[in-house]
Amino acid sequence: MLENIIEVLSLSAIQGVSEFLPISSSAHLILVSSLYEFKSSSLLIDISLHLGSLFAILY
């Protein structure tokens, strides 16, 4: 449980930093997930991270 929270928090931080840079934030998520061998890298987490970025932009 704690591992999943740490994974999501680290992916969220990477998504937040790399979303507004002229680089692919999705590629960074894939690279970090494979580098640290995150177990819960799923499509639902990726969509949630991108929706969080969208809501941050709209707010």
HELIX and SHEET records of a PDB file:
HELIX    1   1 LEU A    2  SER A   18  1                                  17    
HELIX    2   2 SER A   25  LEU A   35  1                                  11    
HELIX    3   3 LEU A   43  LEU A   58  1                                  16    
END                                                                             
